[in-house]
Amino acid sequence: MAGKKTKLILFTAIILSLALTNCKQNDKNIIIPKSEIVDDLDSSFSFNSIPQRVITLAPNLTEMIYELGVDSLLIGNTTYCNFPEDAKGKTKVGDLLTVDFEKFVSLKPDLVFITVEGNSKNTYNKLKEYGFKVFVSNPRNFSGIKKTFSDFGNIFQKSELSEKLIAEWDSIVDSIKTDNIAFNSNAMFLISIKPIMLAGGKTFVNEFLSFCGLKNIAATSTVNYPLFSREEILKQNPDFIVHSFMQKDIAIDIKKAYPEWKNLNAIKNDNIISVDPDLFFRPGPRFVIALQDLHKKLH
């Protein structure tokens, strides 16, 4: 389920487990060590060989496929999968919420990757009814992103590459966190203006703020994307407002949205930061690029 109009479903991420046996190889279908991998719905998968025909139903998962260099195995994705450029040319099996199941049947995938927050439970159930093997990802934070990427690395026998890249991501994150250790300001990540919806503390978006040394005013919310009153925003008085609205003159609209907001530190000091939604709302390999972007804009 995606966007503002959908409910976000909570699932618990499960720690990856692996079991290895002997491996063989042939030219057409590489045989890999038999492995047991647990997805984020606690479903266990065994892989005796690398899946040769895969479909991804979320942009962040498509980006992971490309990051590992196994895009030749990607036979389908969604209309929202627009990065990298080559992903646009893959067969489209639907958008995030609407899936063409007949096209799935014709493509005959070995494995389908979907997400909890990006796709619907109905899609998952229907795919299972059709007999497809469905791997579910639910990266709720940076650690969850790394877990999914590590899973992909093991599934496609690219674990050495995935762990190398994860180590590089960790290095970048640690460097940014160290650089911002004394940066004592608060902020809100504005998802919508009317109603006022913010990114809560249980989202991976929250970590963009916390890793940059900012205290999220919605961090203690039990809801992923809570609604706030205009009075509560005034009371919390954020030093920075981060948003992902792409329309022209949106900073002016934010300033004028509520008359009393003119007293907010963020507006008085013109600390309104615009970010790219395609970059910041995809819990995938470009997380660190988004983090670097926000860090640069803050400083």
N, C-alpha and C positions, 0 to 999 in steps of 0.2 A: 504494500500500500504506500503510495507516494504522494507528496505535495501537501498543501494545507488542508485539503478536503478529505483526507484519509486518516484513519486511526493508526497509530503506531503500535505494533504488537511487540510485547516483551518476551524474549527468549533468553535462556542462560547459555553463555558461551562455554564450550567444553574443551578441556585440555587435550591436545593432540597426542595420540599414541601410535606407535609403529611396531610392526613385527616383521622381521626380515628372514628370508630363506634364500636358497640358491637362485642365481639368475642366468638366463640364456638370452641370446639375441639372434634375430634374423633380419633380413633386409627390409621386409614390408612392415612387419608389426613387431616393434622392439619389446622384448620380454624383460620386465623389471623385477626387482626383488618383491615378493609378495608383501604387501603392506596393509595394515589396518589403520584407517584414518576415521576419526570421529568428527562429524560436522557440528554446526552450532545448534542443531536440533537434537543432538545426542544420538544421531543415526550413525551406525558403523558401516564403513565401506571397505571392501577388499579389492585390491587392484593387482592382477597378475600381469597386466600389460598396460602400456600407455594408451589411454582413450584416443582414438583416431578421428572421431567426429564429435565435437562438443558445441554446445550452444550456451551463450551467456544472456541472462535476462536483466542485466543492470550494467550501466556504464563503468562503474568501478571494477567490476569483475572482468569486463572486456579489456580494460587497461592493464590488469594483472596478467592476462594472457599475452598481451603484446610485450609487457615488461620482461617476461620470461622467454620471449622469442619463439613461442609455439603457436603463433597466429595462423600458421598453415593448417592447423587442426581445427580452427574456428570456422564452422560452417553456417552459423547464424547468430544474430544478436538483435537488439532493439533499435527503434528509430532514434532513441536518445543516445545511442553509442556513437559519438562523433569525434572521439579522440582515441588514438591518433587518426590522422586523415584516412588511412587505409581502412579503418573500421567502418567508415561510411559506406564502403563498397560491399560489405558482407550482406548476405541475404537477411532481410528483415522479417522477423517472426511476430512482430507486434510492437506495442509500446510497453510501458511498465505495468499497466493494469489490464490491457486487452491483448490476448494471445491468440494467434491463428493455429489452432491445434491440428488442423488438416495439414498445414505446412510442416508442422513438427513430424507428423506421421510420414510425410514424403521425404523429409530430410534424414530420418532414421538416426538420430544422435546416440552415441554411446553414453554420453553423460551430459546432464543439464545443470548449469550453475544458476541459482537464484538467491535473492536476499530477503531478509525478513521485512525490513522497512521499505524496500523498493518494490516488492511484488506482493500480490494478494495470496491469502491462504487458499482461496478457491483455485487459483492457478496451480499452486502446489498440489492440491488434492486431485485436480484433473490430470495433471502430468503423471501422478502416481497411478491413477486409474488406467491410463493408457499404457502403463508398464514401463515408463521411462525411469532411469536411474537419476535421482535428483539430489544434488549436493547443495545444502543451505548454508549461507554465510550470514553472520550477524555481527559485523565489526562495530562495537559500541564505543571504542576508543582506539588509541594508537596501538595498544597491545593487541586488540582484536584485529586490527588491520594486519599486523605482523603475523598473527596466528593464521589468518586466511591465506596470506601470501606464502607462508611456510607450507600450508596444506597443498596449495597449488604446486609448489616446488616439488613436493613428494609425489603427488599424483603424476606429474609430467617428467619425473626423473631429472629435475632441475634444482635439487635441494642445495647443491653447492653454490649455484648462482643466487638462489633466493636468500640463503643465509649471508652471503657476501653483501648483497644489497641491503638487507636488514641491518647489518653491522654499520653500513654507511649511513643509513637513516638515523640510527641511534646516535652516531657521532654528531650529525647535524643538530639533532634535537638537544643533545647534551650541551653543545656549544651555545645554542640560542638560550637555553634555560640558564646557563651560567652567566651569559651576557646581561640577562634581565633580572638577576637575583635581587637587585636592590630597587627594581622598578615597581614602586608601591602605588599603583593606581587601580581604580575599578572601572568596569566597562559593562556594556550590554551588547549582545549580538542580536540585532533587530531582524526578525524573520518577516514580520508584517507590521504596518503602522496602525491600521484600523481593521480589526482589533490589534492591540499591542501584544504581539507574540514574540517571545525571546527564546533563544537556545538555552536549555537548562543544563545543569551540571552533569547529567548522566549521558550526554551526547558527546560524540567525538569532536564536534564543533567547539565545545567548551574548552578542549585542550589547546586549541589555537590561542585562546585567551590566556589560559593558565601557564602554558609554556613560554608565553611572551611576558610573563610577570604581571598579568592583569587579573584582578579578582572579578569573577563573573557575578553580577548582582543577582542572577537567577540560579546560582550554583546550588543552593540548598533545596530547590524545588524537587518534589517527588515526581513531577511530570517532565517528560523529555522536552516538550516545547510549550511552556506555560503561558497563560494569558495574564497580563499585568494591568492594573488600573493606571491611569495617567497620574493619579496622586501618589501611587507607590513609586513610580519612576522618579517623581520629583523628590520624594523622601530619600530614595537610594542615591540620587544625584550622581550619575556616572560621569567619570572624567573623559571617557571615550565612548562613542557610538560606532559600532562596526555594523555594516549592512551589505547586502548583496543585490540591491535593486539596480537594474541597468538603465532605467529610463533617464532621460535628460533632465537636468536640474532637480534631481531627487533630493540633494542636500538641502535645497531651499524648501522643498515640500516637508522634509523632516523638521526643519526649524519652525515652519508655520503650522505643523500638524495640530499642536495644542499650545495656546497662547502662553501658558505658564512655563512651558519648556524653555523659554528664553532665559530662564534663571539656572538652567542646568550648566554645570561646569563644561561639559562636552560642547555645548552650543556656544557658550560665552567665549571659549577658547578655540572655537572652530575645529574641534577634534572629532570630525565626522569622517570615517574611513570607509571607502567603497572597495569591495572585493568581488572577484569573479565567481558567480555561483557554480559554474562548471568545474572550477578548481576547488572551491571550499566545501562543496556538498557531496563530494565523492570520496568515500573512505577507501582510498586505494593508494597506489604507488606515488601519486603526486601530493600526498599529504605533506611531505617535507617541503615541497616547492611552495605550497600554499602558506605553510608556516614561515618560510623565508620571506615571502611576499609581505605578510602582515608585519613581521619583525622590521623589515626595511621601512614600511610606511609609518610605523610607530616612531622610528628613530630618524 
